[in-house]
Amino acid sequence: MSFVDGRAAAGAGAAPQHAGSETAAGEGRKSRLHLVYFALAGFDILAISCSLFLSHTIMSTYESSVRASRDWASHVSDLAVLGELARQTNAPGNDVFETGDVALERARRDAALAQFDVQWEKLTKGIAASIAADDLEPFSHSTTAIRQSMDEMVLESEKIFRWIETGDEARAGQMMASMDRSYGRLTRSILNAVNEMQAIQIDHLTNQVQVAQRLRVLEFVIGGLIVTIVISVAIYGSKIAEHVRRNEERHGVMITRLKEAQAALRHYADNVAHELRSPINKILVESEVVLSRTRSVQEYQEALLSNMEESQSLARIVDSLLFMAKAEHVGGQLDRHPVSIARELGLIESFYEATAAEAGVTIVMACDPDLVFNLDRVLFQRAIGNLVSNAISHTPPGGSVTVSATTGEGGLSVIVADTGEGIAEDARDRIFDRFYRADQARSATSGRFGLGLPITKSIVDLHGGAISLSSEVGRGTSVALAFPAAPAAA
């Protein structure tokens, strides 16, 4: 059958050219989720650094406040002691009027004054060391007034002592009044110093509160960063979990497919070995028999003819396997041309007419004579021829094989239906597997290898179409081929 076997593997050698671009595109779309690790690490470092800075600032502020409060309390205490020493320095100037002992009261005054001077020096040095220069300026007015009032009070008390020694108590009494006024000014100056000290303390505490408020804002910022980190980790964790889950699913599917492919490959290898072993064994056995003794020329010719038939069977098997391998794993470049479907079906009918008549089967072709479709003519012939040959071999005498072709929006539809023995339900799922034969005993003696339907399916797949089968045991089988529309060749 030249129009069926002439181009068994036509157009099956071209490799797809877009594989490299798809690989590159896949590499360009690689997941960049690992970059989130660096972002989260940066967030962690930032949050930890801010937390340490905040803790350090809080502790520094606290220590500063404690030191300032301690210093202020010490200064206020020193001022209180200074007030008490001022009172003790002032008292002898009044008590001398009662005791009349000038030497005693002068000694009491000088002792209190000496303590006052020591306390004064301590106070001024402590204030200078603990209070900033800007805060010290207003406070220095009160301390200066304290010193001046004390000096005036000492001079006035000395005058009192002298007037008492001269016996002029009237003038001493007048001076006592002046001394009491100086003591009053000194007391007020001490009170002002305390008030100014408290004012400075309040200003300092106000500044500390402002710092605390800023730290509070920073605390909220750090809290926000931590919340952001937690949310980011949760989101990223969910994405990682989903990614891992998808990978596990893909790996599971891949492993399942690999196991199925391994089992199919093992089964396929067994089938190939079985199908090839039979003709090879026949060739070997017949050759050994012929060569076991001297034969006539006719006997040698008959042996060679038999071996040639078995070799042709081997060649058909190999050609079919190569065609399907190229069609399924390499891809094919179809030689599409506008084809008269009615003419091609007529050629197929003519080719199988004698075989059908010998089997007592009628072939019926139903097709619009003007139907033209764009496809590979040789492969179309081979696909339909395989189905017709298979239908004839499985249809009892008196039956019929009908081939109908129609076109529609989806493309060309060809249905090959017979009234034969049908296919059992458990065999329909495997009917397109290579070397599978529903009737093993009958197919083995008929020289059929179980490659007709798989080759037909490969041809339909090359055209981008679909093949389906329906069958009922005892009533026949129907195979439908769908060829999608394609542009005509230039």
SVG drawing of the C-alpha trace seen along z (x, -y; Angstrom):
<svg xmlns="http://www.w3.org/2000/svg" viewBox="-25 -106 61 139">
<polyline fill="none" stroke="black" stroke-width="0.4" points="0.0,0.0 2.2,-2.8 0.0,-5.7 0.0,-4.5 3.6,-3.3 5.4,-5.8 6.1,-8.4 5.7,-6.6 7.8,-9.1 7.2,-12.2 8.0,-15.5 8.9,-13.9 12.6,-15.1 12.2,-18.7 12.8,-19.5 10.8,-22.3 12.6,-25.6 11.0,-27.2 12.3,-24.8 15.4,-27.0 13.4,-30.2 10.9,-28.5 13.9,-27.2 15.4,-30.7 12.0,-32.2 11.6,-29.6 15.0,-30.6 14.0,-34.2 11.0,-33.5 12.9,-31.7 11.5,-32.3 13.1,-35.2 11.5,-34.5 14.9,-33.8 15.5,-37.6 12.9,-38.0 15.5,-36.4 17.8,-39.3 14.9,-41.8 13.9,-40.1 17.5,-40.0 17.7,-43.8 14.5,-44.4 15.8,-42.3 19.1,-44.2 17.3,-47.6 14.8,-46.6 17.5,-45.3 19.7,-48.3 16.8,-50.7 15.8,-48.7 19.4,-48.9 19.5,-52.6 16.2,-53.1 17.3,-51.1 20.6,-53.0 18.8,-56.4 16.3,-55.5 18.9,-54.4 21.0,-57.5 18.0,-59.7 17.1,-57.9 20.7,-58.1 20.8,-61.8 17.5,-62.5 18.6,-60.6 21.9,-62.5 20.2,-65.8 17.5,-65.1 20.3,-64.0 22.3,-67.2 19.3,-69.4 18.3,-67.8 21.8,-68.2 21.8,-71.9 18.5,-72.6 19.8,-70.9 22.9,-73.0 20.8,-76.1 18.8,-75.0 22.0,-74.5 23.2,-77.9 20.0,-79.5 20.5,-77.9 24.1,-79.1 22.9,-82.6 20.5,-82.5 23.3,-81.4 25.5,-84.1 22.8,-86.7 21.7,-85.5 24.8,-86.8 24.1,-90.3 20.7,-90.1 21.7,-88.0 24.4,-90.4 21.8,-92.8 20.7,-90.1 24.0,-88.6 26.2,-91.7 29.2,-89.4 30.6,-90.8 33.5,-88.4 31.3,-85.4 28.8,-86.5 31.5,-87.6 33.1,-84.1 29.7,-82.5 29.2,-84.7 32.7,-84.0 32.3,-80.3 28.9,-80.3 30.4,-82.6 33.3,-80.2 30.8,-77.3 28.8,-79.5 31.9,-80.3 32.7,-76.5 29.1,-75.8 29.0,-78.6 32.2,-77.4 30.7,-73.9 27.5,-75.2 29.0,-77.4 31.4,-74.7 28.7,-72.1 26.4,-74.4 29.1,-75.3 29.9,-71.6 26.3,-70.4 24.4,-73.2 25.0,-74.3 26.3,-77.7 23.0,-78.9 21.1,-77.9 23.8,-79.2 23.5,-82.8 20.1,-83.6 21.0,-81.5 24.2,-83.5 22.2,-86.7 20.7,-85.1 23.9,-83.6 25.6,-87.0 22.8,-88.6 23.2,-86.0 26.9,-86.7 26.4,-90.5 23.7,-90.3 25.9,-88.1 28.8,-90.5 26.6,-93.4 25.0,-91.5 28.5,-90.6 29.7,-94.3 26.5,-95.5 26.9,-92.8 30.5,-94.0 29.3,-97.6 26.7,-96.4 29.4,-94.7 31.6,-97.8 28.6,-100.1 27.9,-97.7 31.5,-97.8 31.4,-101.6 28.2,-101.5 26.1,-103.2 23.2,-100.8 20.9,-103.2 23.1,-103.3 23.6,-99.5 19.9,-99.0 19.5,-101.1 22.2,-99.0 20.5,-95.8 17.4,-96.9 19.6,-97.4 21.2,-94.0 17.8,-92.3 16.9,-93.9 20.1,-92.6 19.3,-89.1 15.8,-89.4 17.4,-90.2 19.7,-87.3 16.8,-84.9 14.9,-86.1 17.9,-85.6 18.2,-82.1 14.5,-81.5 15.0,-83.0 17.9,-80.7 15.7,-77.7 13.0,-78.9 15.4,-79.4 16.9,-76.0 13.4,-74.5 12.7,-76.4 15.9,-75.0 14.8,-71.6 11.4,-72.0 12.9,-73.1 15.2,-70.1 12.4,-67.7 10.4,-69.3 13.2,-68.6 13.4,-65.0 9.6,-64.6 10.1,-65.9 12.9,-63.4 10.7,-60.7 7.9,-61.6 10.3,-61.4 11.5,-58.0 7.8,-57.0 7.4,-57.8 10.6,-55.8 9.1,-53.0 6.0,-53.0 8.2,-53.0 10.1,-50.0 6.9,-48.3 5.6,-49.0 8.8,-47.5 8.5,-44.4 4.8,-44.0 5.9,-44.4 8.6,-41.8 6.1,-39.4 3.5,-39.9 6.2,-39.6 7.5,-36.4 4.0,-35.1 3.2,-36.0 6.6,-34.7 6.1,-31.5 2.7,-30.9 4.3,-31.5 7.1,-29.1 4.7,-26.5 2.6,-26.9 5.7,-26.7 6.9,-23.6 3.4,-22.1 3.3,-22.7 6.8,-21.3 5.8,-18.2 2.7,-17.8 4.8,-18.2 7.4,-15.8 4.6,-13.3 3.1,-13.7 6.6,-13.5 7.4,-10.3 4.1,-8.8 4.6,-9.6 8.1,-8.3 6.9,-5.0 4.1,-4.8 6.6,-5.6 9.0,-3.0 6.3,-0.4 5.1,-1.4 8.7,-1.3 9.3,2.1 6.0,3.3 6.9,1.7 10.3,3.3 8.8,6.7 6.3,6.2 9.0,5.1 11.2,8.0 8.3,10.4 7.3,9.0 10.8,9.0 11.7,12.4 9.0,14.3 10.1,13.3 13.8,13.5 13.3,17.0 11.5,18.0 14.4,16.7 16.9,18.5 15.1,21.8 14.2,21.9 17.8,21.0 19.2,23.8 16.8,26.3 17.7,25.3 21.4,25.4 21.3,28.7 21.7,30.5 22.1,29.8 18.9,28.5 17.6,27.9 17.5,24.4 13.8,24.3 14.0,25.1 16.6,22.4 14.4,19.9 11.4,20.8 13.5,20.4 14.8,17.0 11.3,15.9 10.1,16.9 13.0,15.2 12.3,12.1 8.7,12.0 9.8,12.2 12.4,9.5 9.7,7.3 7.6,7.9 10.6,6.8 11.1,3.7 7.4,2.8 7.6,3.0 10.8,0.9 9.4,-1.7 6.2,-2.0 8.1,-2.3 10.5,-5.0 7.5,-6.9 5.7,-7.0 8.9,-7.9 9.6,-10.8 5.9,-11.9 5.6,-11.8 9.0,-12.9 10.5,-15.0 7.5,-16.6 6.7,-16.7 6.6,-19.2 3.4,-18.3 3.3,-18.7 -0.1,-20.3 -1.9,-20.9 -5.6,-21.2 -6.7,-17.6 -9.9,-16.3 -11.2,-14.0 -13.6,-12.2 -10.8,-11.3 -8.5,-10.0 -11.3,-7.9 -12.0,-6.5 -8.4,-5.5 -8.5,-3.8 -11.7,-2.0 -10.1,-0.7 -7.0,0.5 -9.0,2.5 -11.8,3.6 -10.3,7.0 -9.5,7.6 -13.0,6.7 -14.6,8.9 -12.5,11.8 -13.7,11.3 -17.3,10.9 -17.4,7.3 -18.9,4.2 -17.1,0.9 -19.2,-2.2 -17.8,-5.8 -20.0,-8.7 -18.4,-12.1 -19.3,-15.3 -17.5,-15.0 -16.5,-18.7 -15.1,-18.4 -11.5,-19.8 -9.4,-20.1 -5.9,-21.3 -3.8,-18.4 -0.9,-16.0 -2.3,-13.7 0.1,-10.7 -0.4,-10.6 -4.2,-11.0 -4.2,-8.0 -2.2,-6.0 -4.4,-6.8 -7.7,-6.0 -6.1,-3.0 -5.1,-1.6 -8.6,-2.0 -10.3,-0.4 -7.8,2.5 -8.4,3.1 -12.2,2.8 -12.2,5.4 -10.2,7.9 -12.6,7.7 -15.9,7.7 -17.5,11.1 -18.8,11.9 -21.9,10.0 -20.9,7.0 -20.0,3.6 -17.4,0.8 -18.6,-2.7 -16.3,-5.8 -18.0,-9.1 -16.3,-12.6 -17.9,-15.9 -16.6,-19.5 -17.8,-22.1 -16.5,-25.0 -14.1,-22.7 -12.5,-21.3 -12.7,-17.9 -14.4,-14.9 -13.9,-11.4 -15.7,-8.4 -14.8,-4.8 -17.6,-2.5 -18.0,1.3 -20.5,3.9 -18.0,6.3 -17.3,8.1 -16.7,5.0 -14.2,4.4 -14.7,5.5 -15.0,2.7 -11.8,3.6 -9.8,3.5 -11.0,0.0 -8.7,-2.0 -5.6,-0.2 -6.7,0.0 -4.3,-2.8 -1.3,-1.2 1.5,0.1 1.5,3.8 -1.9,4.2 -4.3,6.6 -7.8,7.2 -7.9,10.6 -4.4,12.0 -4.8,15.4 -6.4,14.2 -4.0,11.2 -1.0,13.4 -2.0,15.7 -3.1,12.8 0.3,11.1 -1.0,8.0 1.3,6.3 -1.1,4.0 0.5,0.8 -2.3,-0.4 -4.3,-2.3 -1.3,-3.8 0.1,-5.0 -3.3,-6.5 -3.4,-8.3 0.1,-9.7 -0.9,-11.0 -4.0,-12.7 -1.8,-14.2 0.6,-15.6 -2.3,-17.4 -3.3,-18.8 -6.5,-16.8 -8.2,-14.2 -9.2,-10.5 -12.0,-8.8 -13.4,-5.2 -16.8,-3.8 -17.7,-0.1 -20.3,2.4 -19.5,6.1 -21.3,8.0 -22.5,4.8 -19.4,3.1 -16.9,0.3 -16.7,-3.3 -13.5,-5.4 -13.9,-9.2 -11.0,-11.4 -11.1,-15.2 -8.7,-17.3 -8.6,-21.0 -8.6,-23.6 -5.2,-24.9 -4.0,-27.5 -3.2,-26.3 0.4,-25.9 1.9,-28.7"/>
</svg>
